[in-house]
Every structure is written in structure tokens, then in C-alpha cells.
Amino acid sequence: MGEGWLLESARLTGASSAPTLMPDIKAIQAELRAAKIDGWLLYDLYHRDLISYRVLGLEGVLAKRRWYYLIPAKGEPRKLVHRIESFVLDSLPGSKMLYAGHEELAAALPKLLGKGKGSVAMQYSSEVPIISLADAGTVDTVRALGKRVVSSGELIQKFESVWSNEQYLSHLQAGRVIDRIVLQAFAQAATYVRQGKEITEYELQQWVQEQFRANLLISDSGPIVAVGPHSGDPHYEPKQADCSPIQEGDLLLLDMWAKTRAPGSVYYDITWVGYLGDKVPAKYEKVFNIVRDARDAAVKFVQDSVTAGREIQGWQVDKAARDVIVKAGYGKAFIHRTGHNIGTEVHGNGANMDNLETKDTRPVIPNTCFSIEPGIYLPEFGIRSELNMYVAHRQARVTGSVQKEIIPLLA
């Protein structure tokens, strides 16, 4: 994919050319007014809410006491910080109030929130647990002060999950390397099998991680390397003392995710399957074809909708894939959501493609990326096919190679 498409989409959507460390207060306020929300309350204690730190561009801040930052729909932001840690929000615009004791805090909170019974967005959601980071006590306190608490989920998408040009390019860069490493890992396993040498799931996993390091990629954890029944466990993690050898006749599933070491870089995350033989058995082909068709149905739904300018929500993408698997009779064997948002963390905080674990009603918005990875998991084996999609203005693209069939690794 050429970089020209990215730059044109960024021009059309207004995406930034580089990650910013300062929040765009005016843009946030415009979104608040458009959503008819009176303010966004960002709050943390002991780094429980990392979303707030990313939205506000707070790097290297050590806060062990409660801080509050209120961005009103109109007017100047307001800060409330502990006297011992009065500096924690100094990089941000707005007036500052101080507290020390709980009585002083209780007196300051109404001033921070302002008069009236307006609405306040917080990291709170009854539908999307990954963004529900505001503790119940604080939510209760805000409500007791007469405010209506609403979810900040869509604000988070726009101000924490939208990619810059550089982030998109870092994704493509990581993707080119990972696509190559997947094929090299399959070849490595095939070589050992052909030569009659033993290689285990754990050993191949370690080999992949060495390739990541050699290519300056980083990941939050090791890749999934799974054969036989282990491939039927979506989150299987091979351990040195408890893993299987990779042998002729095995179905081999590889799930890899990593990003470059550049600041602000984002993940690339894929799953492929291969067979240690010269002809793929029909039982594997049958299940793979169903999974592939479900994946492709979701991709088509996204592309057709985005091109037509229709808003889509995460749960609808899940449904497009899940309907194919249910119709084929394997609905109960598809035990996870269709996909997740991707960002600086492999599981980002934007809309997930989910109508199973949750019903994610957040819209899929321009300049965000997510995985599409349906799977069927049986007692003997499991098959998953995963790719990444990036959505821009009236365009949606798969960002890497696409597996069309199981690879016969000994052919």
C-alpha cells in the first residue's frame, strides 16, 4: 500500500502529522458541545487510569494522590490537586485549586464541577469494561453533587485511539517485518520436521522473539505458537516445561503482535495457520474455509459501509463475521469477539468488533485500526485467521498480507 493514500486520507479527515503530547482543549470542547455534554472529568489515583494520562499527554508524572482535571464544554479547564503533588498538572492549561484533607477536598469538588445539574463524561461504561476505569466511589460522589455521569467512550476514541500519519506508517513498517517472520517461522518448523529434529512450541516461540529483537520490534508478551489441541485454546501460551513438540501431521497456529521502538508507535497483530505435511487434510480445510469466509464477510461489510459513508458500530462488524460461522453450524465454537481496537497497546481503547463479550455500540471512526480475527475452536484443534483494518475517510484497507488457504509446509 502506498503512503499517498494515507496522506490523502489524513488531509481529508484532519489527522495530525505526528503524535502530540499536549491535549487539544479546543477540539475536545468542540466534541463535548457536539455531544451535548457539559464537561469531561479526567481523574486518577496511583496510575489506575492510563487513558487519562495519554489523553492529557502526561509523561513521567508520578502521582500518589488524587488529581482531577475538568474540561468544560465552554470556558477554562479547572484542576484540583493535592498540596504535596501540586505540580502534577502544571503542564496543562487552566486554573488550579489545592486540597490536603478530605474536608478540603469535599469543599473543592463542587467548585471544580461547577453549578447546575449538567452532564459529566467520565471513564465509565456499563457496556465496555476496558474503559470503565473511574472507581464507583468517585462516580457516586460526582452524582451526589448533582451531575449526570455519562460514558467518555466516544471521546476516548477521538482523543486517544485516532492515529497520526507517523503511527500509521509505524504500523505498516512493523507489519512488513511480521509478515516475513511468520513465513520464516513456518519454514523453520518445516526444516526441523524434514530433518527429523525436535523443535517445541516454546522453542519456536523463542526463535520468533529473537527475530523481533533482531528487527528492533517490541511486544508486551510472547507470540502464540500452538499445535494440536493447544491451537484450540485462543490464549495458549507455551511454557518451556509444559509444551508440545511440533511434528509431522500437526496443524500449526502462529499469532504474532509487535510494534517498532519509535515513540508512539502502534501494534500490528496477525494470526496464520500452516500444516506440517504436503497435503492439508479435509477436516482442516473445511474449518479454515468457514473462518476465512467469516473474516472476509466482516472485511467486506466494513469496506462497503465506509465507502458508502454509512456509520457502523463495533457490534455490527462482529455480527457480519459471526453470522457466517453460526450458519455453518459452529456458532458455539466461536468463543471470543471478532476483533479489538489496536493502538500503542495491542488491545487499544477504541471500538471493539464485539457482539458477544459485550455489545460495543461505539462507532468505528476515521483514522483508527482494529483486528478482524474470527476463529473456530474444537477439542482436537482450533483455527483462527487474523488481519488488521485501518479506516480513513470513505476508505478502509487491510494493512498487510491476507491468508487465503492453509499453507502445506512440507509440500
N, C-alpha and C positions, 0 to 999 in steps of 0.2 A: 504494500500500500504506500503510495507516495505521500510526502509530507504536505504537498499542496492542498490536499483535501482537508487535512487538519487545520491548516492556517486559514483556509476559506471558511470552515465551519466556525472557527473561533471569531473571525471577523463578524459573521452573521449573528452570533449569539452573544458577543461581548465578553468572551472568556479572556482572562488575563493572560499575558505572555509569560508570567513567571509566578511562582507561589509568593504570596505576600505575608509578612509577619504582623502587619497591622490590620485590625478589622476595618472594613469599610462601613463605618457607622451610618453614613447617609444611605447606602444601599440596604442595610439591614432595616433602617427606619422606613424606607420605601416599601419593603416587603411586609413589614408589620402593618402599615396603613392599608396596603392592598388586601391583606388577610383580615383586616378589621380587628387586630389585636393591639392592645394598648401598650404593651411592653414585653420585653424578653428579659427574664431574670436568670442570669448565669451565676452559679453558686458552687462552692466546693469546700471540702474539708479533707485533708490528707490525700490529695490527688485521687479521689474516688471518681471524679467526673473529668476524664481526659478530653472529652468533647469540648468542654468549656475552654480548656487551655488551648486547643487547636483553633477554635473559632476566634479566640481573642489574641492569638499569636503570643502566648505567654510561654517563653522558653527559659528553662533553667530556674524557674521560680519554685522555691521551697516554702510551702505554706502548711503549717500545722494547726492553724486556727481558721475558723470560718471566715470566708470573704464572700461578698455579694457585689454583683455588677448589674445594674438595671439600665437597659437600653430602652428608653421610651419611644413610642411611635413619633413623638414630636418633642423637641427640646434637648437639653443637655443630658448625657448619661450621668448616673449617680453611683458612687462607690461607698461601700461600708466595709471597713477593715479593722482588724484588731490593732490596738495601740502598739503591741510588741512587733507586729508584722505590718506596720503602716505603709510599707514600701511596695507591697506585692502587686498592686495595680497601678503603680506610678507611670508605667509606660502607656497607659490608656487615657484617653481624654475624659473629662468630666469632673464634677465636684466630689469632694471626699469628706465622709463622716467617719469618726473613730468611736470605738467602744472598747471596754475592757471586761466589765462584769455583765452577768446575764440581765440585770435590770437595765443597764445602759443599752444593751443590745435590743431588749424588748421595746424601749422607748424610741430607738433609732429606726427600727424596721418600718413603722408606719410612715415615717418621713421619707425613707428610701422608696417605698412603693407608691406613695402619693395618695391623694384623696380620691374618694369615689369607689364605686364597685366595679371597676373595669376588669378587663381580662389580662392575665399574665401568662406568657408562654414559659414553660419550664421543661427540663429534660425528664419528661413524664409521659407515659403511654400505657394504656391498658391492653394494647394490641401488639406493640413491638418492644419486647423486653430489652433488646440491646441498647436502646436509647433511654430507657427508664432508669436514670441514674440519680435523680433527686430523691432523697430519703423521705419516707412517709411523714416523719415528724415535721420537716421543713414545709412540705406541701400542706399539711394540716395547719401550720402556723400562718402561711400565706392566705389560706382560705378563711381562717378565723379573723383575719384583718379585712375581710370583705371582698377579696379578689376571687375572680373565677379563673382557676388554673386550667390552661389548655396545653396540648402537646406541642413541643417545639420541633417535632419530627420533620416537617417540611422545611423549616428554617435551617435545620442541621444539614439537610440535603444541599441546600443552595449555598451555604457558607462553610461547609466542612467537607462535602463529598464531590463538589464540582472540581474537575481537573483543569490545570493550566496547560498551555502548549508543551512546556517542558515535561510535565508529568506524563502527558500522553506519549511523548517521544521516549521517555524512560521506560514506559510500558512496552512499546514496540521493541526497544533495544533488549530488554530482558526476555521478551518473547522469542526473538530470533535465536538467542542462546539456548533457551529452554527447549524450544522445538528441536534443535540439533541434539541436545543432551538426551532427550527422550529416545531418539533413534539410536544414538550411541549406546545407551543403556540396554536397549533391546539387543543390539549387536553384541555387546559384552556378554549378556546372558547366553546368547546363541553360541558364541565361541566356546564358552566353558562347557556347554552341553555337548557340542560336537566333539570336543577333545576328551570327553569323559571326566572332566574335572568338576569338583563340587564348588558351587557358589550358593550361598544362602540369601534369603531376602535381606537380612541385616547387612551382609557384605556388599550386596549391590546398592543398598541404600547409602552406605558409607562411600562407595565409589561415586555415586551421584553427588554427594555433598562435597567431595573433593573437586569435582568438576565445577560446582558452584563457586568454590573458593578460587579456583584457578582462573575463572572468568569474572571474578570480582562481583559475584552476586551474593546476596544475603537473604536469609529466610528466618522466620520466627520458630520453625521446627523442621525436623527432617521429613523428607518425602515419604509417601506410602509406596511400598513395594510389596506386592501380595500375590500369592499363588493359591490355587485350590480354594478350600473353604475360607481362607483369610480374605480372599477377594470379595467375599460376601459380607464382610464387615466394613461399612463405609469409612470408619475411622481407625482401621487397623494400624498399629504401629509396631514394626518388627523390633524385637529385642535380641541382643546377642545370645542370651541364654535360653530364649524361647522363640524360635522362628523355624521356618521350613526351608529345606533345600529347594533350589529351582532345578527341575528335572524335565527330561523329555516328556511331552504329553501334557505339560502344565499350561493353564491359562495364566498369563502374567499381566497384572494391572499395575500401572505406574501413574501416580498422582503427584505432580510437582508444582510448587509455587515458590517464587523468589522475586527479588527486585534488585535494581542496581544500588550502589552505595552512595549515589548522589543525594544530597539533602532534598527531602520532599518527594523522593521517587515513590512510585506505586507498583503494586504487585502484578504479576502475570501468573495465571493459575489454570492448569490443564490436566486432563486425565486421558490416557490412551491404554489400549489393551493389545496384547500380542499372544501368539500361541507357539509353544515350543514344539513345533512339528512342521511337516511340509504341506499338510492339508488341514484346514480348520474343520473340526467336527461340526456336523449339522446342528447339534444342540447349542453350541456357542454362537454359530452364525444366526440362528433363529432369534435368540435373545438380543444379540447385538443389533440386528436389523430393527427390532422394535425400539430399542433405546435410541438408535440413530434417527429413526423417523420421528420420535418424540422430540428429540433435540432440534431437528430441522423444522418441525412444526412451530416450535417456540421462536426460533430464529425468524422464520417467515412472518409470524404474527407481529413480531417487533418491527421488522423492516417495512412491512406493508402499512402498519399503523403510523409509524413515524413519517414515512414518505407522504402519506395522506394527511398528515397534520392532526391525527386523532390522538387525544390523550390516552395513555394506557397506565394501568396501575400494576404493581408487582404481582398481585394475586392472579391477574388475568394471564400473565406470561406463564406462571406455574400451571394454570388450568389448560393452556394450549398444549403443553407437553404431557401433563398427567392424563388428559382425555385419551391420548393415543395409547398409553400403557394400560389404562383401565379397559379400553375397548378390546385390547389384545388378551385380557384376562389376567394381567399381572399387577393389578392395582394395589393389592395388599403387600406386594414385594417392593414397591417404590416407597421407601420409608423416610425420606427426607424431602425438603423443599427442592425446587428445581434449580435455584441459584441464589447467590448472595452478592451484595454490593462489594466492589473492590476499590481499595484506596491505598493509603500509606500503610494500613493494616490489611491483611489478606481478606478478612471479613470486615468490610467497611460499614459505615453507619447510614448509608443511603438506602433506598428502597431495595428490599429483597424480593426475589421471584418466589413468592411463598403464599400458598393457599392451603397448606397442610399444618405446619407447626404453628403458624399464625396466619391471619388474613391481612396481608400488608396492602393497605389501601393507598399508600403514598404513590403519587405519580412518578413515572420514570421521566427524568428531566434531562435537557441537553447537557453535554459535557460530563456525563457520568458513565461508569462502566460496571458491568456485572457478569457473573458466570451464568452459563446455562449448562447444567450437568445432571440430566435425568439418569436414573440407574434402576436396575432390577437385581435384587439380592436374594439368592436361593441358598439352601443349606450346602450344596456342593460347590457353588461358585457364585460370583457376582460380576456384573458388567456395568460400568459407568462410562459415559462419554462426555467430556467437559471441554468447552471452549469459552472465550470471553467476547462480549459485545460492548462496543462503545457507541453511544448515541450522541449525535450532534443535531444541528438544526435541519430538520427534514431528511436526515440521513442516519442510518445505523449500519455499522460494519462489524463483522467478525474480525478480530485483530491478529489472528495467527493461522497456522495450518489447521485443516479440518480432517479428521479421520473418517474415511468412507467405509472401511471394512477392517476386520481383524487382520493383523499382519501375521502371515505364516513365517515364523522366524527361521525355520530350517529349510525353507524352500530353496 
